[in-house]
Amino acid sequence: MKVNILASGSQGNCIALRSGETTILVDAGVAKTLIEKRLLEVGIRPDSIAAIFITHAHGDHVKGLPLANKYKIPVYAAEGEWKSIKGVEEDLQRPFISGNDIDIDPFFVESFKTHHDAFDPVGYTLHDYAGGKCSICLDTGHVDDNMIATMEHSNIYIIESNHEPNMVEVSNYPNSVKARILSHIGHLSNEQTAEALSKLIMGIGEQIYLTHLSSKNNMPALAEATAKRELFRKGFKPNKDYFIEVI
């Protein structure tokens, strides 16, 4: 399984996953033309996308959904999120019950409930016939035991490491926004992400991508150092037991 993170952060999120000749997207949160451009840059034809899976319907995850209409790509999202998804042609809509699984040959896709201020947000784990497993956990205020159980034994983890709480507290954001970010239905802090990874990483060469970093309330080096420190406590060394990249 090959991963290309085409966009990450509050300005938009889009992930391409390839297995064999099949590519699917998770989220389409930047402009359609930018998705097309970045797909071509990594050698993927936009008209070859087999499906788009949406984590939730906030703009930085669905802005580029006109791509689906242009190339007749089915769009999968949990039932509740379709209350907020607009403009996707009816015959391309694929609602599912969160927690259910979907087959997109050669992918087997599991969905799991996350905790965000959206109607029905989910994360995904994707398996392929070659034995690859990639877990994608974006906007969520916390990581519960069911999420850990679904994601464990992956060889690729794409997880948000959104903010450093002290930076949020001293930021010039309104108090209502600070409260939202820090809430149990907001975003993961560096510490929360590091704690989740400490439960997931087994030291067998997993690839970790830290994503969805706040441009104002985090720093890439800080997110990476926090995760590495927690994994070091378990005896794991970077570039030996696991690999980590901040997007």
C-alpha positions in Angstrom: 0.0 0.0 0.0 1.3 3.4 -1.0 0.3 6.6 0.8 0.5 10.2 -0.6 -0.7 13.0 1.7 -1.8 15.6 -0.8 -2.9 18.2 1.8 -2.9 18.5 5.6 -4.0 21.1 8.0 -6.8 23.6 8.7 -6.5 24.8 5.0 -7.5 21.4 3.7 -6.9 17.6 4.0 -6.7 15.0 1.3 -5.0 11.6 1.4 -4.4 9.2 -1.6 -3.9 5.5 -1.0 -2.9 3.1 -3.7 -2.9 -0.7 -3.8 -2.1 -2.3 -7.1 -3.9 -0.3 -9.8 -6.6 1.1 -7.4 -6.5 4.5 -5.7 -8.9 5.9 -3.2 -9.0 9.2 -1.5 -9.7 9.9 2.1 -11.2 13.5 2.3 -11.1 16.1 -0.4 -10.7 19.3 1.5 -8.8 21.5 -1.0 -10.0 22.9 -4.3 -10.7 20.3 -7.0 -8.1 21.8 -9.3 -5.4 21.5 -6.6 -6.3 17.9 -5.9 -6.0 17.2 -9.7 -2.6 18.9 -9.8 -1.3 17.0 -6.8 -2.6 13.7 -8.0 -0.8 14.1 -11.3 2.4 15.2 -9.4 2.5 11.8 -7.7 1.6 9.8 -10.9 -2.1 9.3 -10.3 -4.7 10.1 -13.0 -7.7 11.9 -11.4 -10.1 9.8 -13.6 -8.7 6.6 -12.0 -9.9 7.3 -8.5 -12.2 4.4 -7.4 -13.8 6.1 -4.4 -13.7 9.1 -2.0 -14.2 8.4 1.7 -15.1 11.4 3.9 -14.2 11.6 7.6 -16.7 14.4 8.3 -18.3 17.3 6.4 -16.3 20.3 7.6 -15.0 22.5 4.7 -11.4 21.5 5.1 -12.4 17.9 4.4 -15.0 18.3 1.6 -14.2 21.5 -0.3 -13.0 19.6 -3.3 -15.9 17.2 -3.7 -16.8 18.7 -7.1 -14.1 16.3 -8.2 -16.5 13.5 -7.6 -19.1 14.9 -10.1 -16.5 15.6 -12.7 -15.0 12.1 -12.7 -18.1 10.2 -11.5 -16.4 9.0 -8.3 -18.6 7.4 -5.6 -18.5 9.3 -2.3 -18.7 7.4 1.0 -19.6 9.1 4.3 -21.5 8.1 7.4 -25.2 8.7 7.2 -25.3 11.7 9.5 -22.6 13.6 7.6 -24.8 13.8 4.5 -26.8 16.5 6.3 -23.9 18.8 5.7 -22.5 17.5 2.4 -23.9 19.4 -0.5 -23.6 19.2 -4.3 -22.7 15.6 -4.8 -24.8 14.0 -7.5 -27.4 11.6 -6.0 -26.2 8.5 -7.9 -22.7 9.0 -6.4 -23.8 9.2 -2.8 -22.8 6.2 -0.7 -24.1 6.7 2.9 -23.2 4.0 5.5 -23.7 3.4 9.2 -20.7 4.4 11.1 -18.8 1.3 12.3 -19.7 -0.6 9.2 -17.2 -2.0 6.7 -16.9 -1.4 2.9 -15.2 -3.4 0.2 -13.5 -1.5 -2.6 -11.5 -4.2 -4.3 -8.6 -4.6 -3.4 -9.3 -2.5 -0.3 -11.3 -3.6 2.8 -12.3 -0.4 4.6 -13.3 -0.3 8.3 -14.9 2.8 9.7 -14.9 3.8 13.4 -16.6 6.5 15.3 -14.5 9.6 16.3 -15.3 12.5 18.6 -15.6 15.8 16.8 -18.2 18.6 16.6 -19.8 17.1 13.4 -23.0 15.1 12.9 -21.4 11.6 12.4 -17.6 11.8 12.2 -15.5 8.7 11.5 -12.0 7.5 11.0 -10.9 4.6 8.7 -8.6 1.6 8.6 -7.8 0.3 5.2 -6.5 -3.2 4.5 -5.2 -4.6 1.2 -4.5 -8.1 -0.2 -0.8 -7.6 0.4 -1.3 -7.5 4.1 -1.0 -3.7 4.5 -3.1 -1.9 7.1 -3.3 1.9 7.2 -5.3 3.7 10.0 -6.4 7.3 9.5 -7.6 9.3 12.5 -8.1 12.9 11.9 -10.2 15.4 13.8 -11.2 14.0 17.2 -11.2 15.4 20.7 -10.0 12.1 22.2 -9.1 8.5 21.4 -11.2 5.9 23.0 -10.6 2.2 23.5 -12.7 1.2 20.5 -10.6 3.4 18.3 -7.4 1.9 19.6 -8.8 -1.6 19.1 -9.7 -0.9 15.5 -6.4 0.8 14.6 -4.0 -1.6 16.3 -1.7 -3.8 14.3 -1.5 -1.2 11.5 1.8 -0.7 9.7 0.9 2.9 8.7 -0.7 5.4 11.1 -2.0 8.8 9.8 -3.1 10.7 12.9 -3.6 14.3 13.8 -1.3 16.1 16.3 -3.1 19.3 16.2 -2.0 21.6 19.0 0.0 22.3 22.1 -2.6 23.2 24.8 -0.4 26.0 26.4 -0.1 27.7 23.0 -3.9 27.6 22.5 -4.4 29.1 26.0 -2.2 32.1 25.2 -3.3 32.5 21.6 -5.5 35.4 20.5 -8.4 33.1 19.6 -11.7 33.9 21.2 -12.4 31.9 24.4 -15.2 30.0 22.6 -12.7 28.8 19.9 -10.2 27.8 22.5 -12.8 25.8 24.4 -13.8 24.1 21.2 -10.3 23.1 20.3 -9.5 21.8 23.8 -12.8 20.0 24.3 -13.5 16.2 24.1 -15.1 16.9 20.6 -12.3 19.2 19.4 -8.8 18.2 18.3 -6.0 16.0 19.6 -3.1 17.7 21.4 0.4 16.5 20.9 0.2 14.7 24.3 -3.0 12.9 23.4 -1.5 11.8 20.1 1.6 10.6 21.8 -0.4 8.6 24.3 -2.5 7.0 21.6 0.7 6.0 19.6 2.2 4.5 22.8 -0.7 2.1 22.9 -0.5 1.3 19.1 3.2 1.1 18.2 4.7 -2.3 18.6 8.2 -1.4 17.3 8.0 -3.4 14.1 8.9 -0.6 11.7 5.5 1.2 11.6 5.3 4.4 9.6 3.7 7.3 11.5 2.5 10.5 9.8 1.6 13.4 12.2 -1.0 15.5 10.4 -3.4 18.3 10.7 -1.0 20.5 12.8 -2.3 23.9 13.7 -0.2 26.6 12.0 -0.7 29.0 15.0 -0.8 26.6 18.0 1.8 24.0 17.3 5.3 23.5 15.8 6.4 20.5 13.8 9.4 19.9 15.9 7.4 20.0 19.1 4.8 17.5 17.8 7.5 15.1 16.7 9.5 15.4 19.9 6.4 14.8 22.0 5.6 11.6 20.2 9.2 10.4 20.2 9.5 11.0 23.9 6.5 8.9 24.7 7.6 6.1 22.4 11.1 6.2 24.0 9.5 5.5 27.3 8.4 2.2 25.8 11.9 1.5 24.6 11.3 2.3 20.9 13.9 4.2 18.8 13.0 6.2 15.7 14.4 5.0 12.4 14.9 1.6 13.9 11.6 0.5 15.6 9.4 3.0 13.8 9.5 5.9 11.4 7.9 9.2 11.9 7.2 12.2 9.6 5.4 15.4 10.3 3.2 16.7 7.5 
